[in-house]
């Protein structure tokens, strides 16, 4: 017997909770300068209860070929990666992205 999702009530094979959560995120991407003139790309607005930030950060770091971290619900990427991050997030299924 198939397992039932506790959130949407559909079988796990048909569960759409993750896709719905992706569409509801209001993501903002900005760059700031840090110590010694280093540029950091900041990604905010992702709800950590709906989306696993560590997995998303790992995905973005691989796509942007950069280092980074997750701090207090904010993803930080080393360098100016606005365009690459937007492209990667759209590829992953996020639609509401602003700069």
VMD Tcl script that builds the backbone (N, CA, C; Angstrom):
set m [mol new atoms 297]
animate dup $m
set s [atomselect $m all]
$s set {name element resname resid chain x y z} {
  {N N UNK 1 A 0.843 -1.178 0.000}
  {CA C UNK 1 A 0.000 0.000 0.000}
  {C C UNK 1 A 0.890 1.243 0.000}
  {N N UNK 2 A 0.532 2.246 -0.776}
  {CA C UNK 2 A 1.327 3.459 -0.909}
  {C C UNK 2 A 1.173 4.341 0.328}
  {N N UNK 3 A 2.244 5.001 0.667}
  {CA C UNK 3 A 2.234 5.945 1.785}
  {C C UNK 3 A 1.515 7.215 1.357}
  {N N UNK 4 A 0.862 7.870 2.309}
  {CA C UNK 4 A 0.110 9.098 2.056}
  {C C UNK 4 A 0.862 10.281 2.655}
  {N N UNK 5 A 0.990 11.354 1.886}
  {CA C UNK 5 A 1.644 12.580 2.370}
  {C C UNK 5 A 0.749 13.222 3.436}
  {N N UNK 6 A 1.360 13.604 4.540}
  {CA C UNK 6 A 0.584 14.200 5.630}
  {C C UNK 6 A 0.180 15.648 5.347}
  {N N UNK 7 A 0.825 16.296 4.386}
  {CA C UNK 7 A 0.525 17.695 4.093}
  {C C UNK 7 A -0.581 17.835 3.054}
  {N N UNK 8 A -0.393 17.177 1.906}
  {CA C UNK 8 A -1.370 17.354 0.822}
  {C C UNK 8 A -2.392 16.227 0.739}
  {N N UNK 9 A -2.132 15.084 1.378}
  {CA C UNK 9 A -3.087 13.990 1.384}
  {C C UNK 9 A -3.036 13.100 0.158}
  {N N UNK 10 A -2.072 13.332 -0.732}
  {CA C UNK 10 A -1.916 12.503 -1.918}
  {C C UNK 10 A -0.913 11.387 -1.647}
  {N N UNK 11 A -0.939 10.314 -2.448}
  {CA C UNK 11 A 0.112 9.300 -2.311}
  {C C UNK 11 A 1.481 9.913 -2.582}
  {N N UNK 12 A 2.520 9.359 -1.971}
  {CA C UNK 12 A 3.865 9.922 -2.103}
  {C C UNK 12 A 4.321 10.033 -3.555}
  {N N UNK 13 A 3.870 9.119 -4.418}
  {CA C UNK 13 A 4.265 9.179 -5.831}
  {C C UNK 13 A 3.695 10.413 -6.529}
  {N N UNK 14 A 2.547 10.891 -6.059}
  {CA C UNK 14 A 1.876 12.029 -6.677}
  {C C UNK 14 A 2.012 13.322 -5.874}
  {N N UNK 15 A 2.728 13.287 -4.772}
  {CA C UNK 15 A 2.842 14.433 -3.867}
  {C C UNK 15 A 3.409 15.649 -4.599}
  {N N UNK 16 A 2.755 16.779 -4.447}
  {CA C UNK 16 A 3.161 18.012 -5.114}
  {C C UNK 16 A 3.593 19.078 -4.112}
  {N N UNK 17 A 3.806 18.705 -2.871}
  {CA C UNK 17 A 4.141 19.687 -1.830}
  {C C UNK 17 A 5.427 20.445 -2.143}
  {N N UNK 18 A 6.441 19.739 -2.612}
  {CA C UNK 18 A 7.724 20.391 -2.883}
  {C C UNK 18 A 7.605 21.378 -4.036}
  {N N UNK 19 A 6.871 21.011 -5.085}
  {CA C UNK 19 A 6.681 21.928 -6.210}
  {C C UNK 19 A 5.890 23.164 -5.796}
  {N N UNK 20 A 4.880 22.984 -4.979}
  {CA C UNK 20 A 4.089 24.118 -4.494}
  {C C UNK 20 A 4.951 25.020 -3.619}
  {N N UNK 21 A 5.784 24.424 -2.773}
  {CA C UNK 21 A 6.661 25.204 -1.902}
  {C C UNK 21 A 7.653 26.018 -2.723}
  {N N UNK 22 A 8.152 25.456 -3.813}
  {CA C UNK 22 A 9.092 26.186 -4.670}
  {C C UNK 22 A 8.429 27.401 -5.297}
  {N N UNK 23 A 7.197 27.248 -5.742}
  {CA C UNK 23 A 6.506 28.349 -6.406}
  {C C UNK 23 A 6.120 29.463 -5.442}
  {N N UNK 24 A 5.971 29.153 -4.142}
  {CA C UNK 24 A 5.538 30.148 -3.168}
  {C C UNK 24 A 6.694 30.944 -2.563}
  {N N UNK 25 A 7.926 30.575 -2.828}
  {CA C UNK 25 A 9.071 31.283 -2.253}
  {C C UNK 25 A 9.246 32.634 -2.939}
  {N N UNK 26 A 9.579 33.660 -2.159}
  {CA C UNK 26 A 9.848 35.004 -2.680}
  {C C UNK 26 A 11.347 35.250 -2.512}
  {N N UNK 27 A 12.116 34.863 -3.508}
  {CA C UNK 27 A 13.578 34.862 -3.410}
  {C C UNK 27 A 14.131 36.202 -3.882}
  {N N UNK 28 A 15.070 36.733 -3.110}
  {CA C UNK 28 A 15.768 37.962 -3.453}
  {C C UNK 28 A 17.264 37.672 -3.528}
  {N N UNK 29 A 17.904 38.163 -4.590}
  {CA C UNK 29 A 19.333 37.955 -4.790}
  {C C UNK 29 A 20.010 39.313 -4.872}
  {N N UNK 30 A 21.071 39.483 -4.093}
  {CA C UNK 30 A 21.813 40.742 -4.080}
  {C C UNK 30 A 23.297 40.440 -3.895}
  {N N UNK 31 A 24.127 41.421 -4.199}
  {CA C UNK 31 A 25.557 41.291 -3.940}
  {C C UNK 31 A 25.984 42.395 -2.977}
  {N N UNK 32 A 26.934 42.066 -2.135}
  {CA C UNK 32 A 27.510 43.046 -1.220}
  {C C UNK 32 A 29.014 42.890 -1.234}
  {N N UNK 33 A 29.674 43.950 -0.794}
  {CA C UNK 33 A 31.131 43.890 -0.666}
  {C C UNK 33 A 31.485 43.662 0.788}
  {N N UNK 34 A 32.404 42.787 0.992}
  {CA C UNK 34 A 32.870 42.458 2.330}
  {C C UNK 34 A 34.277 43.005 2.530}
  {N N UNK 35 A 34.882 42.523 3.574}
  {CA C UNK 35 A 36.223 42.939 3.917}
  {C C UNK 35 A 37.188 42.716 2.751}
  {N N UNK 36 A 38.096 43.634 2.566}
  {CA C UNK 36 A 39.128 43.597 1.526}
  {C C UNK 36 A 38.547 43.623 0.118}
  {N N UNK 37 A 37.326 44.142 -0.057}
  {CA C UNK 37 A 36.725 44.292 -1.370}
  {C C UNK 37 A 36.161 43.021 -1.975}
  {N N UNK 38 A 36.019 41.971 -1.189}
  {CA C UNK 38 A 35.475 40.712 -1.703}
  {C C UNK 38 A 33.966 40.853 -1.929}
  {N N UNK 39 A 33.484 40.337 -3.042}
  {CA C UNK 39 A 32.062 40.390 -3.377}
  {C C UNK 39 A 31.407 39.080 -2.950}
  {N N UNK 40 A 30.213 39.192 -2.345}
  {CA C UNK 40 A 29.453 38.031 -1.891}
  {C C UNK 40 A 28.034 38.143 -2.434}
  {N N UNK 41 A 27.514 37.050 -2.986}
  {CA C UNK 41 A 26.138 36.990 -3.461}
  {C C UNK 41 A 25.276 36.473 -2.321}
  {N N UNK 42 A 24.229 37.240 -1.982}
  {CA C UNK 42 A 23.333 36.909 -0.873}
  {C C UNK 42 A 21.983 36.483 -1.440}
  {N N UNK 43 A 21.496 35.311 -1.024}
  {CA C UNK 43 A 20.197 34.801 -1.467}
  {C C UNK 43 A 19.303 34.675 -0.233}
  {N N UNK 44 A 18.220 35.460 -0.197}
  {CA C UNK 44 A 17.320 35.479 0.956}
  {C C UNK 44 A 15.895 35.194 0.513}
  {N N UNK 45 A 15.013 35.022 1.493}
  {CA C UNK 45 A 13.596 34.864 1.216}
  {C C UNK 45 A 13.135 33.426 1.070}
  {N N UNK 46 A 14.003 32.468 1.328}
  {CA C UNK 46 A 13.626 31.055 1.225}
  {C C UNK 46 A 13.237 30.568 2.609}
  {N N UNK 47 A 12.065 29.977 2.707}
  {CA C UNK 47 A 11.567 29.471 3.989}
  {C C UNK 47 A 12.255 28.147 4.318}
  {N N UNK 48 A 13.054 28.100 5.386}
  {CA C UNK 48 A 13.792 26.877 5.700}
  {C C UNK 48 A 12.918 25.717 6.169}
  {N N UNK 49 A 11.654 25.975 6.512}
  {CA C UNK 49 A 10.777 24.876 6.914}
  {C C UNK 49 A 10.257 24.113 5.698}
  {N N UNK 50 A 10.157 24.784 4.540}
  {CA C UNK 50 A 9.659 24.143 3.327}
  {C C UNK 50 A 10.776 23.557 2.468}
  {N N UNK 51 A 11.923 24.226 2.424}
  {CA C UNK 51 A 13.022 23.860 1.541}
  {C C UNK 51 A 14.257 23.541 2.382}
  {N N UNK 52 A 14.994 22.503 2.016}
  {CA C UNK 52 A 16.247 22.170 2.693}
  {C C UNK 52 A 17.339 23.108 2.168}
  {N N UNK 53 A 17.719 24.086 2.979}
  {CA C UNK 53 A 18.683 25.101 2.548}
  {C C UNK 53 A 20.060 24.520 2.284}
  {N N UNK 54 A 20.469 23.515 3.046}
  {CA C UNK 54 A 21.789 22.931 2.839}
  {C C UNK 54 A 21.887 22.269 1.463}
  {N N UNK 55 A 20.859 21.543 1.062}
  {CA C UNK 55 A 20.857 20.918 -0.264}
  {C C UNK 55 A 20.815 21.968 -1.368}
  {N N UNK 56 A 20.001 23.010 -1.177}
  {CA C UNK 56 A 19.919 24.067 -2.175}
  {C C UNK 56 A 21.241 24.816 -2.288}
  {N N UNK 57 A 21.885 25.086 -1.156}
  {CA C UNK 57 A 23.184 25.769 -1.172}
  {C C UNK 57 A 24.227 24.908 -1.879}
  {N N UNK 58 A 24.210 23.613 -1.618}
  {CA C UNK 58 A 25.153 22.699 -2.273}
  {C C UNK 58 A 24.934 22.713 -3.784}
  {N N UNK 59 A 23.665 22.701 -4.215}
  {CA C UNK 59 A 23.327 22.754 -5.638}
  {C C UNK 59 A 23.843 24.055 -6.264}
  {N N UNK 60 A 23.599 25.183 -5.591}
  {CA C UNK 60 A 24.038 26.485 -6.123}
  {C C UNK 60 A 25.560 26.591 -6.166}
  {N N UNK 61 A 26.227 26.089 -5.148}
  {CA C UNK 61 A 27.692 26.131 -5.136}
  {C C UNK 61 A 28.270 25.314 -6.283}
  {N N UNK 62 A 27.659 24.177 -6.581}
  {CA C UNK 62 A 28.132 23.364 -7.706}
  {C C UNK 62 A 27.878 24.060 -9.035}
  {N N UNK 63 A 26.694 24.651 -9.212}
  {CA C UNK 63 A 26.361 25.329 -10.462}
  {C C UNK 63 A 27.214 26.581 -10.691}
  {N N UNK 64 A 27.533 27.293 -9.606}
  {CA C UNK 64 A 28.297 28.533 -9.720}
  {C C UNK 64 A 29.803 28.309 -9.587}
  {N N UNK 65 A 30.212 27.103 -9.256}
  {CA C UNK 65 A 31.628 26.778 -9.050}
  {C C UNK 65 A 32.247 27.739 -8.044}
  {N N UNK 66 A 31.601 27.851 -6.893}
  {CA C UNK 66 A 32.055 28.789 -5.867}
  {C C UNK 66 A 31.849 28.177 -4.490}
  {N N UNK 67 A 32.503 28.756 -3.527}
  {CA C UNK 67 A 32.291 28.368 -2.145}
  {C C UNK 67 A 31.113 29.134 -1.588}
  {N N UNK 68 A 30.682 28.734 -0.418}
  {CA C UNK 68 A 29.565 29.441 0.192}
  {C C UNK 68 A 29.131 28.784 1.477}
  {N N UNK 69 A 28.095 29.355 2.077}
  {CA C UNK 69 A 27.602 28.849 3.352}
  {C C UNK 69 A 26.132 29.200 3.525}
  {N N UNK 70 A 25.530 28.622 4.550}
  {CA C UNK 70 A 24.165 28.960 4.951}
  {C C UNK 70 A 24.245 29.509 6.370}
  {N N UNK 71 A 23.778 30.738 6.566}
  {CA C UNK 71 A 23.777 31.374 7.884}
  {C C UNK 71 A 22.419 32.000 8.137}
  {N N UNK 72 A 21.752 31.591 9.205}
  {CA C UNK 72 A 20.480 32.191 9.636}
  {C C UNK 72 A 19.447 32.252 8.512}
  {N N UNK 73 A 19.340 31.200 7.709}
  {CA C UNK 73 A 18.355 31.159 6.645}
  {C C UNK 73 A 18.741 31.933 5.402}
  {N N UNK 74 A 19.995 32.340 5.309}
  {CA C UNK 74 A 20.505 33.090 4.162}
  {C C UNK 74 A 21.618 32.275 3.514}
  {N N UNK 75 A 21.578 32.162 2.189}
  {CA C UNK 75 A 22.638 31.473 1.458}
  {C C UNK 75 A 23.616 32.530 0.967}
  {N N UNK 76 A 24.903 32.325 1.250}
  {CA C UNK 76 A 25.955 33.227 0.799}
  {C C UNK 76 A 26.873 32.473 -0.143}
  {N N UNK 77 A 27.112 33.050 -1.324}
  {CA C UNK 77 A 28.033 32.486 -2.293}
  {C C UNK 77 A 29.205 33.437 -2.463}
  {N N UNK 78 A 30.404 32.903 -2.519}
  {CA C UNK 78 A 31.587 33.729 -2.689}
  {C C UNK 78 A 31.689 34.180 -4.137}
  {N N UNK 79 A 31.711 35.489 -4.357}
  {CA C UNK 79 A 31.817 36.048 -5.699}
  {C C UNK 79 A 30.497 36.606 -6.195}
  {N N UNK 80 A 30.567 37.237 -7.368}
  {CA C UNK 80 A 29.370 37.822 -7.990}
  {C C UNK 80 A 28.752 36.779 -8.922}
  {N N UNK 81 A 27.708 36.100 -8.447}
  {CA C UNK 81 A 27.083 35.012 -9.198}
  {C C UNK 81 A 25.583 35.224 -9.359}
  {N N UNK 82 A 25.150 36.464 -9.517}
  {CA C UNK 82 A 23.719 36.752 -9.633}
  {C C UNK 82 A 23.088 36.008 -10.813}
  {N N UNK 83 A 23.661 36.178 -11.994}
  {CA C UNK 83 A 23.069 35.590 -13.195}
  {C C UNK 83 A 23.085 34.072 -13.147}
  {N N UNK 84 A 24.190 33.499 -12.704}
  {CA C UNK 84 A 24.277 32.043 -12.610}
  {C C UNK 84 A 23.294 31.499 -11.580}
  {N N UNK 85 A 23.149 32.191 -10.456}
  {CA C UNK 85 A 22.242 31.742 -9.401}
  {C C UNK 85 A 20.792 31.824 -9.872}
  {N N UNK 86 A 20.428 32.888 -10.560}
  {CA C UNK 86 A 19.068 33.022 -11.082}
  {C C UNK 86 A 18.781 31.904 -12.075}
  {N N UNK 87 A 19.716 31.652 -12.980}
  {CA C UNK 87 A 19.547 30.592 -13.970}
  {C C UNK 87 A 19.403 29.228 -13.290}
  {N N UNK 88 A 20.229 28.967 -12.273}
  {CA C UNK 88 A 20.185 27.680 -11.564}
  {C C UNK 88 A 18.881 27.518 -10.787}
  {N N UNK 89 A 18.413 28.588 -10.148}
  {CA C UNK 89 A 17.159 28.510 -9.400}
  {C C UNK 89 A 15.967 28.282 -10.325}
  {N N UNK 90 A 15.968 28.933 -11.479}
  {CA C UNK 90 A 14.881 28.714 -12.443}
  {C C UNK 90 A 14.922 27.280 -12.963}
  {N N UNK 91 A 16.107 26.754 -13.167}
  {CA C UNK 91 A 16.258 25.365 -13.595}
  {C C UNK 91 A 15.705 24.402 -12.537}
  {N N UNK 92 A 15.862 24.773 -11.283}
  {CA C UNK 92 A 15.400 23.937 -10.172}
  {C C UNK 92 A 13.883 24.043 -9.964}
  {N N UNK 93 A 13.229 25.062 -10.547}
  {CA C UNK 93 A 11.781 25.170 -10.465}
  {C C UNK 93 A 11.273 26.361 -9.685}
  {N N UNK 94 A 12.143 27.246 -9.228}
  {CA C UNK 94 A 11.723 28.456 -8.513}
  {C C UNK 94 A 11.338 29.521 -9.526}
  {N N UNK 95 A 10.208 30.189 -9.293}
  {CA C UNK 95 A 9.712 31.144 -10.284}
  {C C UNK 95 A 9.740 32.592 -9.802}
  {N N UNK 96 A 9.565 32.837 -8.533}
  {CA C UNK 96 A 9.441 34.198 -8.003}
  {C C UNK 96 A 10.800 34.691 -7.504}
  {N N UNK 97 A 11.653 35.159 -8.445}
  {CA C UNK 97 A 13.012 35.587 -8.122}
  {C C UNK 97 A 13.158 37.050 -8.500}
  {N N UNK 98 A 13.708 37.853 -7.578}
  {CA C UNK 98 A 13.946 39.263 -7.890}
  {C C UNK 98 A 15.358 39.630 -7.470}
  {N N UNK 99 A 15.899 40.636 -8.159}
  {CA C UNK 99 A 17.248 41.112 -7.852}
  {C C UNK 99 A 17.189 42.308 -6.944}
}
mol reanalyze $m
mol bondsrecalc $m
mol representation Tube
mol addrep $m
